[in-house]
């Protein structure tokens, strides 16, 4: 249930500022109120929601501080994950990631924002999984959802590339891979900041 509600948030079906009522959400998802209540409690604990009386929650409006904190954590965790992935990824793993990256680039070039976002998330999820570190991956999954929450508040028309990361991964170059991930995160951060500022000025 938690993941179903997160999907509604990151796809924009539940927008920042929207009220989320336990009873209506339960009807929408074809379940009882209890699993919805538990999911909303988890989302509130993770900082997504503001809880209100009588089974109502409201999706928080993202703030500039949220961007800073999420990307600070990405720099810490994703750089560590790529260091492990370089040592553990197979040739087949790298080839699979290249196919995902190419499909994402094609979707972005065609203007299919939703598909490009989905493939970008899949790329990072698959890349993180190559670290073969369950605890690290569990934190990265939370971050991934937060990144989607931030992106859901702006209209993205371009995405940073993944080729440099893949080249370093294929070459088994740990330092180059770490640097490539840092650069990728910094470029994404700058892009989001630009879009966020533009979005704020038009609202």
Long-range contacts (C-beta under 8 A, 24 or more apart in sequence): 1-29, 1-31, 1-35, 1-36, 1-38, 1-39, 2-38, 2-39, 2-42, 2-43, 4-29, 4-39, 5-29, 5-36, 5-39, 5-40, 5-43, 6-43, 6-145, 9-48, 9-59, 9-148, 9-149, 9-152, 10-145, 10-148, 10-149, 10-151, 10-152, 11-114, 11-152, 12-152, 14-59, 15-59, 15-152, 16-59, 16-60, 16-61, 16-62, 16-152, 16-153, 17-58, 17-59, 17-61, 18-58, 18-59, 19-52, 19-56, 19-57, 19-58, 20-49, 20-56, 20-57, 20-58, 20-59, 21-55, 21-56, 22-55, 22-56, 23-55, 46-142, 46-146, 48-149, 61-153, 62-149, 62-150, 62-153, 64-196, 66-146, 66-150, 67-150, 67-189, 67-192, 67-193, 67-196, 70-143, 70-146, 70-147, 70-150, 71-185, 71-188, 71-189, 73-139, 73-143, 74-143, 74-147, 74-185, 75-182, 75-185, 77-136, 77-139, 77-140, 77-143, 78-124, 78-128, 78-140, 78-181, 78-185, 79-178, 79-181, 79-182, 80-131, 80-136, 81-127, 81-128, 81-130, 81-131, 81-133, 81-136, 81-137, 81-140, 82-127, 82-131, 82-165, 82-169, 82-177, 82-178, 82-180, 82-181, 83-174, 83-177, 83-178, 84-130, 84-131, 84-132, 84-133, 84-136, 85-127, 85-128, 85-130, 85-131, 85-169, 85-177, 86-168, 86-169, 86-172, 86-173, 86-174, 86-177, 87-172, 87-174, 88-130, 88-131, 88-132, 89-130, 89-169, 91-170, 93-126, 93-130, 94-166, 94-169, 94-170, 96-126, 97-123, 97-126, 97-127, 97-162, 97-166, 97-169, 98-166, 100-126, 101-161, 101-162, 101-163, 101-166, 104-159, 104-162, 105-159, 105-161, 108-158, 108-159, 111-157, 113-155, 113-156, 113-157, 116-156, 116-159, 117-148, 117-151, 117-156, 120-159, 121-147, 121-148, 123-162, 127-165, 150-192, 150-196, 151-192, 153-196, 153-199, 154-192, 154-195, 154-196, 154-198, 154-199, 155-195, 155-199, 156-191, 156-195, 158-191, 160-184, 160-187, 160-188, 160-191
